[in-house]
Amino acid sequence: MRPPATPPDGWTTYETHGVMVDPDTEPVTYHTPAPWQNDVKAGLDQDGRLGILEPVHIGEPVTWCHRMVVCTKKLVSLAEQ
């Protein structure tokens, strides 16, 4: 999709850039740490039910794919906010 020749008022102008990818690059698989797998799976399933995510089947072409980064975060109670 090309940007409009003249962006509407209030829009930021931008340039398009190409991304060069080595055609011989092999895909890399990352794994979720075992203690987190059930919680991560439950969160992904919930996001799928809500329509936030959709499944991508093996061999199906995708328009965008980035690995998911799983990390812990401090639990904060509502009283602390």
N, C-alpha and C positions, 0 to 999 in steps of 0.2 A: 504494500500500500504506500503510495507516495503522499508526502505532505502537500497541503495546498500551496500554490505559488506564493500567495500572500496570506499569512495567517490572520485570522480574525482578531479584532482588538482584544487585548488582554492575554493572548496566547504567546507562548515563548517560541521563538524560532529555533530550529535545530537542524543539524546536518545528518545525512544518512551515512553509515559506515558499513563496510563489508567485513565479514568474519571469515578468516581463512582457517580451514580445518584440514589437517593431514588426512587424506583418504585412507591411509593405512592404519589409522588409529583404531585400537581395539577398545570396546566398551569395558568399563570397570564397574564391578559390583561392590557396594558397601553394605555392611550388615549392621542392624540395630543390636546394641548390647543385649544379651539374653535376659537380664533382669527387667528390662523395659519393654520387651516384645509384646506382652499382653496388653499393656497400657497404650502403646503406640498403635497396635492393631485396632483396639477399641476406639481410639480417637479417629483413625482413618475411616473405619466403618461408619462412625457417626457423621463425619464430614461427607461421606458418600450418600448417606440417607438424606442429609440436608441439601444435597445438590451442589455443595461447595467443590467436591472432587468427583471425578468420574474415572472408572477403571480403564486401564490401557492393557490390552491383551498382548501376549507375546507375539511378535511379528507384525503388530498393527502399527502403521506409521503415525507419528505424532508431530504436532506443530511446535511443541516446546516441551522440554524435559530437563529438569534440574534435580540433582540428588537432594533428598531431604536431609536436613541437618537436625539430629536429635540431641538435645542437651537438657540438663536439669535446670530448674529455676526455683528460687526460694518461694515457699508457700507463705502468703501474706493473708492474714484474716481480715475481714471487712472492718473490724474494729481498729486495725492499725492504719487503715487508709485515710 
